[in-house]
């Protein structure tokens, strides 16, 4: 059973439930010292047995450390981490928004300019955390918040692994539809796993479909690890070859064949869009 809503968490007043899922609940709260609205996230108590509690608390503390290390306009800001009655709480920036997942479910598909804006902002946020040695490991549409003014912020570092020296191990972790081949295999993971997930999201933004179609987890893992993705131009033949080239590189099985950095990925998208704009202008002049 979900825990009863507390009236306060530390100094923060708890006002209402913003959202609830299988893993936890997010409350709307108030910081009296600064007089601002905050979001307060916690895990469902029933998920944490006495033997597992230490691991769950470590996960929450890790999320706070990971997100708190980097301040960037495309990342949700973490303000505080605390424990109360043996329950962990993250206090973070309150954002009224839809997610990229919500946007994908709301037809029509985003026009190319909007898809470009979503991806470039997402990749800017990823570039910031990667530069600090943080791998998100669960990049997906539900973790990308779209503000009414068009800004995007990446949320939920709950499975982030902080590794300043590069790669990290940790078994299969993430959301299957957006997991890289190396995550499925429980192999060495670095920032390029996040870029693979971003590639899956870009494919969805352009086509409304996921690049790996499967009836179950086993089939999905086989297709991802073998690179058996749908071809972008088979679904959307009106798109230019340059976007197909980007997609093939982003979804490459071998990390070394993908974009080396989020900044490189964003630069490729911007270059492809500039070419499209030039071609459109040329067509108008004829």
C-alpha positions, 0 to 999 in steps of 0.5 A, a space after each residue: 500500500 502507498 505510504 500515507 501522505 505526510 504533512 511535512 517533510 523536514 522544513 517542507 510543507 506537503 500540499 498534494 500528490 503530483 503523480 504516482 507510479 509503480 516505484 514511488 510518488 511525487 508530491 507538490 510542496 512548499 519551501 517556507 524559507 524561500 517561499 517557492 513551490 517544490 516537488 518532493 519525490 519518494 519511493 513507495 514504502 512497501 518496495 523497501 523491505 528491511 534487507 533492501 532499505 539500505 540499497 534504496 536509500 543509496 539509490 536516492 542519495 546517488 540521484 541527489 548527488 548526481 543531479 546536484 553536481 550539475 546545474 544546467 538549463 536543460 536539467 531538473 534542479 535538485 535542491 535537497 535530499 533528506 530522510 524522515 521516518 526511515 523514508 528517503 525524499 528528494 526535493 527538486 524544482 517544481 515544473 508544470 509541463 508535459 513530457 516528450 512521451 505526452 507530446 508523442 501521444 498527442 497528434 500530429 507528430 512534431 514538425 521537424 523544427 520542433 523535433 530538432 529543438 527537443 533533441 538539441 536541448 536533450 543532448 545539451 543536458 546530456 552533454 552537461 552530465 556526461 562532462 561531469 562523469 555522470 551516465 543517466 542510464 534511463 533516458 526516455 520520453 517520460 524523463 524529458 519534461 517539456 515546458 510551455 515555453 518550449 524548454 526541455 529539462 531532463 529528469 530522474 537520475 534514479 539509475 544514474 551511475 557516477 563514474 568520473 573515469 569513464 565506463 561503469 558496470 552494473 548489469 541490465 538497468 534502464 527501460 527496455 525500449 530505450 536500452 542499448 545493446 551493451 545494457 541488455 548484455 549487462 556489459 560495460 556502459 558509458 555515455 554512448 548508451 545514453 546517446 543510443 536512447 536519445 537516438 530511439 527517441 529521435 526515431 519516434 519523434 520523426 516517425 511515431 514508431 519505435 525503431 525496434 519492434 518486438 512482441 516481448 523482452 526476449 525478441 526486443 533484446 535480440 533485435 537491439 543486440 543484432 541491430 535489427 532496426 526499422 529503416 527510417 526512410 522505409 517509414 518516412 520516405 519524405 525525410 532526407 538521407 542525412 537524417 537516415 545517416 544520423 539514425 543509423 549512426 545513433 543506433 549502431 550496435 557497437 558504441 564506437 560506431 555511434 556519435 562520440 559525444 552528445 554535442 557531436 550528435 546535436 551538431 549533426 542534427 543541426 547541420 542536417 536541418 540547415 541543409 533542409 532549410 537551404 534546400 527549401 529556400 532554393 526551391 522557393 526561389 525557382 
